[in-house]
Amino acid sequence: IWGTISASLSIFAVGGGTVIQIYKIYKLKQSHQISLWWMNLSIITWLSWVIYSVSINDLYILIPNLVGFLLQVSMLIVVLKYYKNS
């Protein structure tokens, strides 16, 4: 049960902050305040955890990290879309 609670809290914490940032970028139509280096390193980190969790077959690690990875890729797309407007 603690694994489920921990995974749920991770998804909420990671997803909440990223979704808020994506919304802010979309609303302002600018993303110059976001570092592309940070975005790329963050995506690599999320992907590394996804690969690790698949390799050990652990859903409690996979699910929140897969959500984080997909949200981070979504944020990168939005950042790149509005980077030129900055």
Wavefront OBJ file of the C-alpha trace (Angstrom):
o trace
v 0.000 0.000 0.000
v 2.890 2.413 0.734
v 4.170 1.961 -2.810
v 0.806 3.007 -4.211
v 0.605 6.031 -1.928
v 4.162 7.055 -2.751
v 3.608 6.680 -6.512
v 0.388 8.683 -6.313
v 2.037 11.520 -4.394
v 4.935 11.551 -6.860
v 2.595 11.835 -9.826
v 0.677 14.653 -8.129
v 3.820 16.588 -7.176
v 5.602 16.176 -10.488
v 2.557 16.574 -12.670
v 1.144 19.531 -10.807
v 4.205 21.724 -11.129
v 4.827 20.856 -14.765
v 1.213 21.361 -15.805
v 1.177 24.771 -14.100
v 4.365 25.760 -15.940
v 2.994 24.558 -19.291
v -0.184 26.576 -18.696
v 1.827 29.679 -17.774
v 3.949 29.437 -20.938
v 0.850 28.874 -23.068
v -0.984 31.794 -21.467
v 1.934 34.237 -21.770
v 2.941 32.934 -25.224
v 6.608 33.238 -24.257
v 9.154 30.866 -22.793
v 12.452 32.725 -22.617
v 12.584 32.185 -18.852
v 12.981 28.422 -19.312
v 16.489 27.026 -19.790
v 16.709 24.630 -22.728
v 19.734 22.978 -21.088
v 17.658 22.268 -18.001
v 14.821 20.920 -20.141
v 17.105 18.511 -21.993
v 18.841 17.299 -18.832
v 15.500 16.841 -17.136
v 14.162 14.774 -20.038
v 17.297 12.598 -19.986
v 16.897 12.100 -16.227
v 13.228 11.106 -16.538
v 14.032 8.760 -19.417
v 16.841 7.154 -17.410
v 14.442 6.397 -14.568
v 11.896 4.986 -17.016
v 14.524 2.684 -18.528
v 15.702 1.626 -15.069
v 12.187 0.874 -13.836
v 11.429 -1.191 -16.942
v 14.684 -3.113 -16.483
v 13.774 -4.095 -12.915
v 10.064 -4.470 -13.751
v 8.846 -2.045 -11.055
v 5.554 -0.279 -11.786
v 5.828 1.918 -8.686
v 8.930 3.528 -10.137
v 7.786 3.363 -13.764
v 4.417 5.087 -13.549
v 5.395 8.395 -11.895
v 8.583 8.639 -13.939
v 6.780 7.887 -17.198
v 4.240 10.586 -16.357
v 7.078 12.986 -15.532
v 8.885 12.137 -18.769
v 5.775 12.654 -20.915
v 4.950 15.938 -19.180
v 8.509 17.167 -19.578
v 8.475 16.326 -23.302
v 5.139 18.160 -23.585
v 6.658 21.151 -21.839
v 9.653 21.092 -24.199
v 7.282 21.193 -27.180
v 5.446 24.204 -25.716
v 8.729 25.912 -24.816
v 10.067 25.469 -28.345
v 6.795 26.672 -29.836
v 6.883 29.953 -27.913
v 10.668 30.395 -27.651
v 10.755 32.404 -30.856
v 8.105 34.803 -29.493
v 10.310 35.710 -26.539
l 1 2 3 4 5 6 7 8 9 10 11 12 13 14 15 16 17 18 19 20 21 22 23 24 25 26 27 28 29 30 31 32 33 34 35 36 37 38 39 40 41 42 43 44 45 46 47 48 49 50 51 52 53 54 55 56 57 58 59 60 61 62 63 64 65 66 67 68 69 70 71 72 73 74 75 76 77 78 79 80 81 82 83 84 85 86
